[in-house]
């Protein structure tokens, strides 16, 4: 069996399992009522790299139609927008921004992070700047690659929160961000962490293509920084926040847990039933219970400085 290649380091990775596009398509349709486009025609490998990255290959990024349909379903009552205003990484990243700093945020959404750094000169990039009615910050519908080419070394800090797991080439993505940062500036990246409550939910397709294409760890974040020639100042594991309790409770209450080392997806009736029960119990718990103070980490934050 030919091993995959780690998209960060180029090392040979270990194949943990293969997943059929048909299984993912069925899970997306039943759990979220959306068509997952695009998906590769053949089986998709779930690989584990020596650096601590889990990734799907081959995998393609979700297209505009997929994300429009998904977030239309998820945003009933403004839940997605509310959660986007309270990410676990925000206070830790904002504490490192000084008044007057030029800050670039990639995948800015409605620009919620801008409100935490009011003294900064903030620019956000988002592929759909008209998607939110409450947008007030400087958000531009411009690709990261184009912005990096036009603005090398223009920023004191470049940040992206829960974005890198959605891209097919995380190294190129992070390299473009680093290109925007001046020497001595900061690159800060946040992502869901593996293993976590999210990866413990069997057949949880929200954590699979074409939505999530990679799963991150502290070691993987450090490997990414090393590959880019950045100096790591901190990697930090972060728990979920009160605005995003559902996945925590789903993972905690799922009758069947996916093993930390996989497999995570299978066409098994018991797993389908466990997923359905975890959704039901998770919604009840999220509505009635506060997050416990000792909630297990769900996100990882990298803070690295450009020499």
Secondary structure by P-SEA (a helix, b strand, c coil): cbbbbccccccbbbbcccccaaaaaaaaaaaccccccccccccccccccccbbbbbcccccccaaaaaaaaaaaaccaaaaaaaacccaaaaaaaacccccbbbbcccccaaaaaaccccbbbbbbcccccccccccccccccaaaaaaaccccccbbbbcccccccccaaaaaaaaaaaccccbbbbbbcccccccccccccccccccccccccccaaaaaaaaaaacccccbbbbbcccccccaaaaaaaccccccccccccccccaaaaaaaaaaaaaaaaaaacccccccccccbbbbbbbcc
